[in-house]
Amino acid sequence: MLKKYFGTDGIRGMVNDKKINGEMFFKFGLAAGTYFKNLKKIKQTAVIAKDTRLSGYTLEPALVSGLASAGMHVFTLGPLPTNGLAMLTKKMKANLGIMITASHNPFHDNGLKLFGPDGLKLSDEIEKKIERLIDSKIVKNLTLPKNLGRVKRLENATDEYISILRKNFPKNFSLKGIKIAIDCANGAGYKSAPKLLKSLGAKVYNVGVSPNGLNINDRCGSTFPNKIKRLISKKKFDLGISLDGDADRIIVCDENAKIIDGDQIIAMLATRWKTKKILKGGVVGTLMSNFGLEGYLKKNKIKFLRANVGDRFVKEKMQKNKFNLGGEQSGHIILGKFATTGDGLLVALEILFSMRKGKKASNLFNNFLPTPQILENINVKDKNIINSSKCKKAIKKSIMLLKKNGRILVRKSGTEPKIRIMVETDNKVLLYRCINIIKRSLIN
């Protein structure tokens, strides 16, 4: 059975349209609270964090009201990276953690990411059970007046999150003498990221740390790394860091202003972890991972598996195969030794830890030559256009043109009204030709 509300990464969409509005968030809170409240006969708690979108001011109270109406006690944390929410959910032994965010999407979108008491994103099975509760009659799930939940704001969430991150590294870990430029995308990491890096002694230059509710991900952050690239081109930094709206993605720039994507970061981490005998099993990538990464890992005798696109699917395959490293080209990277989901700040610390003895970022990265690849996101009115005969013919024609000398992946976005096209081949002429053939089938 297909899910009605949940996509590949929680619930996401345009604010005040269909499922992202106050009424629906009350229903989401009531349903999620009812599901988790019924699991154990002890005091039930939920933890909520958010990014910096203007809509958070309307959606959070509705969500809190729904949870409290189900009998859940609620702690609100304010703006905090997604993995900070996951970590604190686990530390506080809460039954449920909810992140109000639309990740890398523009300000006019918002949504939810739900985590269980183990800090892991919910399974499809649990999401379907919550969906059935969402569609049930509201009065059925309302608790008795004397059992209503209480709500409390925790003011120290950022410090708690930073403390957890720092405990993953030696006490003498210092970034003194290292110059870092960081772009926080005017998002959830705008407080914690600079504060953490400065606490370790780094000289930090911040951009994207002035959220106004409307500028999250606006020509900044991991989806627009040229901002950091231009900054490093003008001034001298040892590393540039770009996070996304909820800080679960990271893209970096080396000291020469070369953009380093998630695949190159994974290659570096896998090599280092193997040398240090930290790597377990191998690496999980996705269908979007560059073929150059796969070849590099194979050459270095590191197992590589592909999962469906989405960090939740990466984590599931990591768990199934007992791997402790996985991620996506987009910068979602899961360090299974330390975290249950992607964390841009945690990955940044791991990179900086590798640089602490004077190593340059350019020497750490660029471990493989990527196979030429183009990623195109096409806005569409109806994502089912991907199933049209015209689109299918275009894809078939493109595959025939490539023969066996490349890869094509055309898929629906799980979070936006877009069709995502990926073509990968050493033949650059065919690369652009195939992209254009498929694009025309979606636009015309």
N, C-alpha and C positions, 0 to 999 in steps of 0.2 A: 504494500500500500504506500503510495506517494505521500510525502509530508505536505501539510497544508500551509503551515506558517514558517517552519524552520527551513533554512537553506543549507549550503555547504558549511557555513560558519555562523551558526546562530540565526537570528532574525534581523533582517535589514531592509530598508526601503526609504522612500520619500516621507518626510515628516508631514503629519496631518493629512495623510493619504492612505486609505485602506488600513493597513495593520500597524502603522507607526503613528499613534495618537494617544491621547490621555485615556480614552475609554478602553482601547485595546491593551495598554500597558497595565491598567488596573486588572483586566482579565488575565494577562500573563502572570502578574504577581499572585493573584488569587489561585490560579491553577498550579503554578510552580510551588507555592506555599502549601497548598493542599496535598500535592503529591509527596513532598519531602516530609511534611508533618506526620503523615500516616505511616512513615517507615519505622519510626522509633517512638517509644512512649516516654521521651524525656523532653526537657525544655528545648524548643526548636529555635534556631537562629539562622538568619540570612545576612550576608555581607554584600554591600553594593558600592561599586566605584563607577567613575564615569570619565569621559574625555571632556573637552572644553566647548562642545557645541552649545549654541544658544538654546536649542530644544531640550537640552538636559534639564533646564529649570522647570519645564512643564512635564517631562516624562518621568523624572525621578520621583516626584511626589505621588504620581498616579501609581507607579510600581510599588512604592513603599506602602501606600494605602491598601493595595491588593494583598500584599504579603501579610500586613498586620491584620487585615480582615479575615485571613485564613488562620490566624493564631500564631504567626511567626514573629519572633523578636528580630528587629532589624538594626544593623549597624551601618551607617553611611560613612564612606571614607573620603568623598570628594574626588578631585582629579588624581588619577593614579594609573600607571601603565597596567595593561591587561594581566601580565604575569605577576605584578605586585598584588593584584586582586586574588589571583589563584593561590599565591604563596600565603597571603594572610587568611584566606578561607581555610586552608589546611592548618595553619598555625593556631588559629582561633577555634579550631574543631567545630566550625560551623557546618550546617547541613547543606548549605547552598551558597554559591557566590555568583553574583550577576554583574557583568560589566556593561554599562550603557555606552555603546560606541557603534560607529559605522566604519571603524578602522581607517583605511586610506581613502574612503569616499569623501566627496565634498560636504560642506557644512549642512546642506539642505537634506541630507540623509541622516538617519540614525538607526539604532537597533540594539540588540542584546546578544551577549555571549554568556552562556550559562555553564557553571562549573559545579561538580559534585564535591563532597567532603574530602576527596582525595586530591583535589586541585586539577582534576582532569575534565575536559569538556564532555558533555553528556553524550551518551550513545544514541543512535537512531531509535532504538527501542524505547528509551526513556522519553525522548522528545515526542514520540508518537503518543505515549501515555499522557503527557502534559497537554498535547493538542486536543485530546479527547475531553480533558477537563476544561480547557478553554471554551469549547463549544457546548459544555453542559450548562444548565441553568445556574445563574449566579447564586441565588438563594440557597441552593443545595450545598455550596461550599463555604458559606459564611459561618464563622464560628459564633459561639455564644458571647454576649457582651462582656462577661467576666473573664473570658479567655482571649480577648483581643491582645495582639502583640504590642510590645513597647518599642519605641524608636530612639536611637541614640547616635549622635555624631561623634566619630573618633577623630581627634585633631592631629594625632601623631602617626598617621598611616604612612606618610612619606618617609619619616625617620625609621619606622619599623621595617619597611621595604628595603631601604638602604642598608640597614643593619644585617638583614638576611643575606643580601648580595655580598656584602663584605666578608661575611663569615665563610664564604666559599673559597676564599683566598687566604694566604698566610698573613699573619698580623703585621709583618714587616713589608708588605706589598706597598710600594710607593710609586707615584707617577711624577715625582719631583723632577723638574727639568724637561718634562714633555709638554709640548704645546699642542693643544687640541682645538679644532673648530667643530662645533656641534650645532646641528639644525634640528630642533625639536618639533618642527612642523606646526607650531602653535597648538600643540596637542597635549595629551595626557602626561607626557614626560617632561613638560616644561619646567617643573619644579625639581623633580627627583634627579634628572640626568645631570644638569650643571652642579647641583649640590653634591652628588656622589663623586664626580670627577674632581671637584675642588677639594673635597675632604681627603682625597688621596694625594693631594699636593700638585696636581696638574695646573698648568696655566690654560685657562679655558676662555674661548671666545664664543659667545652664544648668539645664535640667530633663531628665529622662530620661537621666541619665549615671551611673546606679548599677545596672548590669545584675546580676541574680542568677541568670540562666539560665532564669528562668520569667516575667519581667516584660516581655520584649520585645513591643512593640506593644500592651501592656496598657493600654487607655484613655489612650494617649499617641501622639505622632507624627503623621504625615500623615493617618492614617486616623481620627484623633481630634483635629482642629485646635482644638476648643473649649478644650482645655487651655491653649494659647497665647493664644487669644482672651480667656479669663478673666484671664490674667496681665497682658495689655496693658490690659485694662479697669481693673485695680487700680493698675498702675504705668505710668510713662511710658517708652515705648520708641519708637525710630525704625522698627524692623522686628521682626516675629516670624517665626521660621523653624521649620517642622516637617518632619523627615525621617522616613523609614520604617525598618524593621528593617535593611535593607542599604544605606540611604542613597542609593538611586538615584531616589527620589521626593522632591519638595519641594512643600509648600503653605505660603503665607506669609500674614501678617496685616499690614495697614498700621498706621500710628500711631493710627488711630481704632478699632482692633480689628475691622476688617472682613476676613473671610477671603477670600483671593485664590486661586482654583484654577488649575490648569494652563492652561486656555484663556485666562484673563486674562493670565497670565505670558507665554504665547506671543504674544498680541496686542501686548504691550508690546515684547518682544524683536524681533518682526518689524518693527514701526514704527521702532524705534531702529536696527536693522541696515540697514534700507532707507535711512534718512537718512544713515547713516555709509557707505553703499555697501559694506556687509559682506555683506548678504543675497545669496545665490546661488539663482536659480531661483524659489524661493517657500517655502511651508510645507506640510509633510505632517502632517495630523491623523489621526483615526481615525473609525470609524463612530459613536463616542460623542461626538465633538467637538460642542459646542453650535452650533446653527445661527446664533446671534448672532455667533460667531467667524467663521464663513464669510462672513456678510454684511459684517462689519467689514473683513475682508481684501479682499474684492471691491471695496468702496467705496474702499479705499486702493490699489487696483490691484496687489495682491499675489496671485500665483497660490496656489491652495489645492487640495490633493489629499487624499482620504481613503484610509487603509489599513485593513486588518483590525486588530482590537484586539490590542495587544501591541507593546512597543517594538521587538522584533526586526523585525516587519512594517513598522513606521514607518521603521526604518533601511534596510531593503531597498528601500523605495519612494524614500527620499531618495537612495540610491546610484544607482538606476535612472534617476532624473530629474535627478540632479546638483543636488539641493537641499541646503542646509546647516543647515536648522532644521526640527525636527519634534517632535511629542510628543503627550501624552495629557492629558485633563482631570484625571486622577488625580495628575498631577505628574511622570510620566516625561517628561522633556524632554531631547532630544538636541541639543547644540550641536556640529554637525558640523565647525565650524571648529577645535574643541578636543578633541573626544572621540568615541569609537566607540559609546558607550552612555549611558544616562541617568546623571546625576550631580547629586544635590541640592546638594552643596557648590559645585560649579562654577557651577550656575545661580544660587545665592545670591550668589556673588562677582560675577557679571555684573550682577545686580540692584543690589548695593551699589556697584558701579563707576558705575552710572547715577545713584546718589544722592550721589556724592562731592562735588558742588558745591552741597550744601545743598537738593537737591530732596527733596520729601516723597514717601513711597511712595504716598500717596493720589492724588498728581498724576501719578504714573507709570502707575498701573493704572486700573481701571474705565473702560476705553476703549470698551466696548460694553455694551448692555443685554442680558443673556442671555435667550434664549427660555425660558419656564418649562419645567423638565425635572425628572422624578423618576427616580431610580435605586433599584431595589429588588433586594436579593440574597435569594433564597429557598433555604433549606436543603432538600435533597432526598436521599432514599436512593439514587435511581437517576436520573442526569442524562438518561437516554434518555426520561424522561417528557415531555421537550420534543417528542418525535415522536408522542406519543399523540394520538388523534383529538380528545379533550377539549381538550387544549392548543391544537391547531391550529385548532379551531373558535373558541376564545376569542380567539386572535390575529386570526383573520379577522374576527370580529365587531368587535373593537376598531379594526381598520384601516378597516372600513366606517363606524364611528361618526366617526372623524377625517376621513373623506373624503380630501381632499388638503391638509388644514390642519395637518399635523403629521407626526411620525415615530414609528415603533415598532421597537424592536430587542430581540429575545428570543434569548439565546444561553447556551450552556453555559460555565461558568467553566473555563478551561484548567488551573486549579491547585487548585480546591476543589470539594467536593460541593455546588455551588450552581448555580441558574439565575439569570442576571442579566437584569432587565427594565429597559428604558429607554423612557419615553414623553415626547415633547416636543411641545408645542403651546401657542399663546397662550390657548386656551380651558381655563381652570383646572378647570372643572366636568368636562369630558371627560377632562382629565388624570388626575384621581383615579378617575374611573369606569373608564377603560381599564386602569389599573394594577390595580384591584380585580378586574376580570373575569379578567385573566390570572393573578393570584395565586390566586384560588379554583380555577382549573383545575389548579394545581400542588400545592395543599395538600390538597384534598378527594379 
